[in-house]
Amino acid sequence: MDELKMAPCGCQSKAPARPAAEKGVLRHLLVGAASLAVWFVLYGQLLPFSHWFTYSLLGLEQGGHLGAAIQFFVYDTPKVLMLLVLVVYAVGVLRSFVTVNWTRSVLAGRRESAGNVLAALLGVVTPFCSCSAVPLFIGFMTAGIPLGVTFSFLIAAPMVNEIALVLLYGLLGWKVAALYFATGILIAVVAGWVLGRLKLENHVEDWVREIRAGEAAQDGPMTWPRRFDYALDSVRDIVGRVWKFVVLGIAAGAAIHGYVPEGRLAVVMGGDAWWSVPLSVLMGIPMYTNAAGIIPVVEALLGKGAALGTVLAFMMSVIALSFPEMVILRKVLKPRLIAVFIAVVGAGILVVGYLFNAVI
Amino acid sequence: MKILVMGPGCPKCEQAEKTVREAVAEAGVQADIEKVKDFQEIAKYGIFSTPAVVIDGEVKVVGKAPSKKEVLGWLG
C-alpha cells in the first residue's frame, strides 16, 4: 500500500494527468462489474456441475462413499477459491486505506478498554504478516500504545482474518463465521486487557524499551487506480499462496467425509468428553498451518460428531498460538511474558470452547 | 546511490532485495545495496512494517515488496 512514494521527478514516466487517472477508475469499475457478473453466474452453476460431474459423467452411485467424497471436492474447491478471490479483493481495497502507520497513529494515545476493542478490530484489517511482528511491536511501543492494547492487536491479527472467515462461511455457513469473528475479537480484547492489568512492562526485552524510533515514515499518496492495483496484487499474492492449502485441506476433508463413519469422532472430540477442549488447545499450539489448510478438515470433523466448541478451540489454538510466532515474539518479550501470553490466550480459547459445547 | 533493504529475513524481504538487485542491474546504475536486519536501525527510519526500501535516506516503500517497475521508477 505504501509503495507510492514515487520520486518527485516526473522525467521517467509522464506524470499521470488527472483525466488519465479518472479513465483508469472508469475502466477498473467496468471490468470489475463485468467480472462480478461472470463470478455470480459461475458460482450459481457450481452445485449442479458437481452433481453432473460425479453422478452423470463419472457414473458413480448416489450415496456411495467415493461419490460423496468426489462430489464434495468438486463442489467445495472452486466454491471456496471463488469466494476467496472476491473477498480478498474487497479486503485489499479496504487495506489500501489502513496502513500500519495509520493504525499506529489511531491507537496512539488511546486508553485501555476502548483501545483494546479498537486494536482487535484494526488487527483484522491492517495488512500484517507475522514476520513483521517485531517492527510493529517497536512501532506501537514507541508511540506509547499500552502493552495490553498492543497484545489485543497481535492476538486478533492472525486469529481473525479474511481467509479464515471466507472458509468458515463457505464450508460451515455464516452463523459459524459470525460466531468465530465475534469470539475471536472477544478473546483478543479480554486477553489484551488482562495482560495489560498484569503490569508486565518490565518483561519486555530491555533493548526494546530503550529504543529510539524516528518519525514515522510517510505513506505515499494513494489514488483509486492504485488501490485497485493493490487489491489485485493482494489477490495474486494471497490466493497464489493459499490455494494449495485449500485444495489439500478440502481433499483431506473429502476423504474424511466419504470414509470416516458418522459419529466415530464423538468419543474423542464430542461435547461430552470434558477433556476434549483442553486437549484440542494443547494439540493446536505446536501445529502450524494457516486457516486455509485447517478449516476444511475442521468442517469434515464436525460432520462426524465432533463438537463445535472443541473444533473451534482447536482451530483458534492452531492459528493464534503458533510456535513460529512465539519464536518471533521472543525477540521482544522475555520468556515469562511469552508464557503468560500463551496462558491467557489459551485460557480464553478454552472458555470459548466450553461455552459453545454447552450452548450448542 | 545507497539503497537499504530493511527486513529481518522473511520471504518477502528476500523478494524485496532480489527485486532491487535486478532493477539496479537492469538500470545499469551504480548503487550500493545493503540489507538491514537490525531492528534498532530499522526503527530509526520510522519503519514499523517490513520489508521496506530506503534510497539515499528517503523511505520509498514500507510493508510490501515493491515491483521491479516501481524500483526502476525510483532509480531513474
Interface residues (C-beta under 8 A of the other chain):
Chain A: M1 D2 E3 K5 M6 A7 C9 C11 Q12 S13 T99 V100 N101 R104 P127 F128 C129 C131 S132 V134 P135 L136 I138 G139 F140 T142 W207 I211 R212 A213 G214 E215 A216 A217 Q218 D219 K331
Chain B: G7 P8 G9 C10 P11 K12 C13 F39 Q40 I42 A43 K44 Y45 G46 I47 F48 S49 T50 A52 E58 V59 K60 V61 V62 G63 K64 P66 S67 E70 L72 G73 W74 G76
